[in-house]
Amino acid sequence: MKVAGIAQHMVEAITAHQLRTLTAASSLDTLLFEGGLALNCVANTKMLERSPFTGMEVSFGASDPGVAMGAAVYAAGLRNRPADAVTTPYLGPSYDERQVLDTLAEYADRIEWQEEPDATSVTDRTAELLAGKNVVGWFQGRAEFGPRALGNRSILANPAFPDIKDIINLRVKHREPFRPFAPVILESEAPRVFEMGKKTSSPYMTFVFPVRKEYQERIPGACHVDGTARAQTVNEQQNPALAGLLRAFTARTDVPCLLNTSFNVAGEPIVCSPRDALECFLATEIDYLVIDRFLVTKKES
């Protein structure tokens, strides 16, 4: 812990020095930060809040490939071919109903499934399950680009249960027990639950916010030991299915957010296809799996 703490402190000190140099050389008011270090959400928040910049953005694809993308954008500009901005992280593969049903049929000896009639029924049924101490795999639409699960390939749970982090870490993720989970919340509700500082939204889980005192005991499963949370904010335009689920869940439970973690186990990539999702579902103690309009459960041994 001491080594990790010292390393974090050094990252924050060095980036603060770099930021002072950058500020002195620029009159711009918004900072764009990319690369693998931009996934250090604690450092990101301190960089923004301690700087004169009024805004800071970190993309959903923050990683080493960001260097290559930046070079491509720069080269396009030199040729007077400016690149269009991509405003959605949901750029990966999607699967139609026939593909989903074919995959479910391959696992028919181990699973059962129920088809919900429409999107409203899916969200209502899922919200009902999440109101209890259930862990739900949530598989919708196109997969996310980047290292964060942003609500299309996610594992969801109710953060009102204090031990839900331990349940997911031990029974599903198979990873260290100290690692926290992020809350996902409607953008309109976020300022009520979190102290947002200079940010008005955080759609890609790249900033950390203090949880307001009155909510720390209401969402202990998504609250870190220091009283902060790496929140993801969602609105109807960004992800209508996830926004609808959040509205249904909050209406049922009065809990303002869901716990959201990537749909995978330690050492494995985030699931992409229905087959990936089913393999992960069957290999862990995830209670339910929702693939598009299909609610999947495990058969009794």
C-alpha positions in Angstrom: 0.0 0.0 0.0 2.9 2.4 0.8 4.5 1.7 -2.6 1.2 2.3 -4.4 0.6 5.4 -2.4 4.0 6.8 -3.2 3.7 6.0 -6.9 0.3 7.8 -7.0 1.7 10.8 -5.2 4.6 11.0 -7.8 2.2 10.8 -10.7 0.1 13.6 -9.3 3.2 15.8 -8.6 4.7 15.3 -12.0 1.4 15.9 -13.9 0.8 19.0 -11.8 4.2 20.3 -12.8 3.5 19.5 -16.5 0.1 21.2 -16.2 1.7 24.4 -14.8 4.1 24.6 -17.7 1.2 24.0 -20.2 -1.0 26.6 -18.5 1.8 29.2 -18.8 2.1 28.5 -22.5 -1.6 28.5 -23.4 -4.6 30.8 -23.0 -7.1 28.0 -23.7 -9.6 27.1 -21.1 -10.2 23.4 -21.8 -7.7 20.5 -21.3 -7.8 17.4 -23.4 -5.9 14.5 -21.8 -5.3 11.1 -23.5 -3.1 8.0 -23.2 -2.9 5.2 -20.6 -2.3 7.7 -17.8 -5.6 9.3 -18.5 -7.3 6.3 -16.9 -5.9 7.4 -13.5 -9.2 9.0 -12.6 -8.0 10.2 -9.2 -5.1 12.1 -10.8 -7.5 13.5 -13.5 -9.8 15.0 -10.9 -6.9 16.7 -9.1 -5.4 18.0 -12.3 -8.7 19.7 -13.2 -9.7 21.0 -9.8 -6.2 22.4 -9.0 -5.7 24.0 -12.4 -7.1 27.3 -13.9 -8.7 25.2 -16.7 -12.5 25.5 -16.6 -13.0 22.1 -18.4 -11.2 18.8 -19.0 -12.1 15.9 -21.2 -10.8 12.4 -21.3 -12.2 10.1 -24.0 -13.7 6.7 -23.8 -10.6 5.3 -25.7 -8.0 6.7 -23.4 -5.0 4.3 -23.9 -1.8 4.0 -25.9 -3.8 3.8 -29.2 -4.8 7.4 -28.5 -1.4 8.5 -29.7 -2.0 6.8 -33.1 -5.5 8.4 -33.3 -4.1 11.8 -32.5 -1.4 11.4 -35.1 -4.0 10.5 -37.7 -6.2 13.5 -36.8 -3.1 15.8 -37.0 -2.1 14.4 -40.4 -5.7 14.8 -41.6 -5.7 18.4 -40.6 -2.4 19.1 -42.5 -4.2 17.8 -45.6 -7.3 19.9 -45.0 -9.3 16.8 -44.3 -10.5 17.4 -40.7 -11.8 14.3 -39.0 -15.4 14.2 -37.7 -15.6 13.9 -34.0 -16.9 10.5 -32.7 -19.4 11.2 -29.9 -20.3 7.6 -28.9 -18.2 4.8 -27.4 -20.6 2.2 -28.8 -18.6 1.3 -31.9 -18.1 -2.4 -31.6 -20.1 -5.4 -33.0 -23.8 -5.9 -32.4 -25.8 -9.1 -32.8 -29.3 -9.5 -34.2 -32.1 -11.5 -32.7 -31.4 -14.5 -34.9 -27.8 -14.7 -33.9 -28.7 -14.4 -30.2 -31.3 -17.2 -30.4 -28.9 -19.4 -32.3 -26.4 -19.0 -29.6 -28.9 -19.6 -26.8 -29.9 -22.8 -28.5 -26.3 -24.1 -28.4 -26.5 -23.9 -24.6 -30.0 -25.2 -24.2 -28.8 -28.1 -22.0 -27.4 -25.6 -19.4 -29.7 -22.6 -19.6 -33.3 -21.5 -19.9 -34.5 -18.2 -21.3 -37.6 -16.0 -21.4 -38.3 -13.5 -24.2 -39.7 -10.2 -23.0 -42.2 -8.5 -25.3 -40.6 -5.1 -25.5 -37.9 -2.8 -24.1 -40.1 -1.5 -21.3 -40.8 -5.0 -20.1 -37.0 -5.8 -20.2 -36.2 -2.7 -18.0 -39.0 -3.4 -15.6 -38.1 -7.0 -15.1 -34.4 -6.2 -14.8 -35.1 -3.4 -12.3 -37.2 -5.9 -10.3 -34.3 -8.4 -10.2 -31.7 -5.7 -9.3 -33.9 -4.5 -6.4 -32.8 -7.7 -4.6 -29.3 -8.9 -4.0 -28.9 -10.2 -7.5 -25.9 -9.8 -9.9 -27.1 -9.3 -13.5 -25.1 -9.5 -16.7 -26.4 -6.8 -19.0 -25.7 -7.3 -22.8 -27.2 -4.7 -25.1 -26.5 -3.3 -28.6 -23.1 -2.6 -29.8 -20.0 -3.3 -27.7 -18.1 -0.4 -26.2 -14.7 0.8 -27.6 -12.1 1.2 -24.9 -11.2 -0.3 -21.5 -14.4 0.7 -19.6 -17.7 -1.1 -19.6 -20.2 1.7 -20.3 -23.5 0.0 -20.0 -23.7 -2.4 -23.0 -21.4 -5.1 -21.7 -21.7 -4.6 -18.0 -22.3 -6.5 -14.8 -24.9 -4.6 -12.7 -26.0 -4.8 -9.1 -27.7 -2.8 -6.4 -25.2 -0.6 -4.5 -27.5 -0.3 -1.5 -26.1 -3.6 -0.1 -22.9 -3.0 1.8 -21.5 -6.4 1.0 -22.3 -6.4 -2.8 -18.7 -5.5 -3.6 -17.4 -8.6 -1.8 -20.0 -10.8 -3.5 -19.0 -9.6 -7.0 -15.2 -9.7 -6.3 -15.3 -13.2 -4.8 -18.1 -14.9 -6.7 -17.8 -13.2 -10.1 -14.7 -11.1 -10.8 -12.2 -13.3 -8.9 -10.0 -10.3 -8.1 -8.6 -8.4 -5.1 -11.2 -7.5 -2.4 -10.0 -3.9 -2.0 -10.9 -2.9 -5.6 -13.9 -0.6 -5.8 -16.8 -0.6 -8.3 -18.3 2.4 -10.1 -21.8 3.8 -9.9 -23.7 4.6 -13.1 -26.3 7.4 -12.7 -28.6 9.5 -14.8 -26.8 12.7 -15.7 -29.6 14.8 -14.3 -29.3 13.1 -10.9 -25.5 13.1 -10.5 -25.2 16.6 -8.9 -27.7 15.5 -6.2 -25.5 12.5 -5.2 -22.0 13.6 -6.0 -19.9 16.8 -5.5 -19.1 17.3 -9.2 -16.7 20.2 -8.9 -16.0 21.7 -12.3 -17.6 18.8 -14.1 -21.3 18.7 -15.2 -21.1 15.1 -16.6 -18.7 12.1 -16.6 -19.9 9.7 -19.3 -16.7 7.6 -19.5 -15.8 6.9 -15.8 -12.6 9.0 -16.0 -13.2 11.3 -13.0 -13.7 10.7 -9.3 -16.2 12.6 -7.2 -16.9 12.8 -3.4 -20.2 11.1 -2.5 -22.4 13.6 -0.6 -22.6 12.7 3.1 -26.4 11.9 2.9 -25.8 9.3 0.2 -22.7 7.5 1.5 -24.9 5.2 3.6 -27.4 4.8 0.8 -25.0 3.5 -1.8 -22.2 1.8 0.2 -21.6 -0.7 -2.5 -20.4 2.0 -4.9 -18.7 4.2 -2.4 -14.9 3.8 -1.9 -13.3 3.8 1.5 -12.4 7.4 1.1 -16.0 8.4 0.4 -15.5 8.9 -3.3 -16.8 7.2 -6.4 -15.7 6.9 -10.1 -19.2 7.8 -11.4 -20.5 7.3 -15.0 -23.2 9.7 -16.0 -25.8 8.6 -18.6 -28.5 10.5 -20.5 -31.2 9.4 -22.9 -29.2 10.3 -26.0 -26.1 8.4 -25.0 -27.7 5.2 -24.0 -31.5 5.0 -24.0 -31.6 1.4 -22.7 -29.4 2.0 -19.7 -31.1 5.4 -19.0 -34.5 3.6 -19.0 -33.2 0.9 -16.6 -31.9 3.5 -14.2 -35.2 5.3 -14.2 -37.1 2.0 -13.6 -34.7 0.9 -10.9 -34.7 4.3 -9.0 -38.6 4.4 -9.2 -38.8 1.0 -7.6 -36.0 1.3 -5.0 -35.4 5.0 -4.4 -31.7 4.2 -4.9 -30.3 6.7 -7.4 -27.7 4.6 -9.2 -26.5 1.1 -10.1 -23.2 -0.5 -9.5 -21.6 -1.1 -12.9 -18.5 -3.2 -13.6 -17.2 -4.7 -16.8 -18.7 -8.0 -18.0 -15.6 -10.3 -17.6 -13.5 -12.0 -15.0 -10.0 -11.0 -13.9 -7.5 -11.6 -16.7 -10.1 -11.8 -19.5 -11.2 -9.1 -21.9 -14.7 -7.7 -21.7 -17.2 -10.0 -23.4 -18.1 -9.1 -27.0 -20.4 -11.7 -28.4 -23.4 -13.6 -27.0 -21.3 -16.7 -26.8 -18.7 -14.8 -24.7 -21.5 -13.6 -22.4 -22.9 -17.1 -21.9 -19.5 -18.6 -21.2 -18.7 -15.9 -18.6 -22.3 -16.3 -17.1 -21.9 -20.1 -16.8 -18.4 -19.9 -15.3 -19.3 -17.5 -12.5 -22.0 -16.9 -10.0 -23.8 -14.2 -11.9 -27.5 -14.7 -11.1 -29.2 -13.6 -14.3 -28.2 -12.6 -17.8 -30.1 -10.1 -20.0 -29.2 -10.3 -23.7 -31.3 -7.8 -25.6 -34.9 -9.0 -24.9 -34.0 -12.4 -23.5 -33.7 -13.1 -19.7 -31.4 -16.1 -19.2 -31.1 -18.3 -16.1 -29.1 -21.4 -15.4 -30.7 -24.8 -15.2 -30.4 -26.7 -12.0 -27.5 -29.1 -11.9 
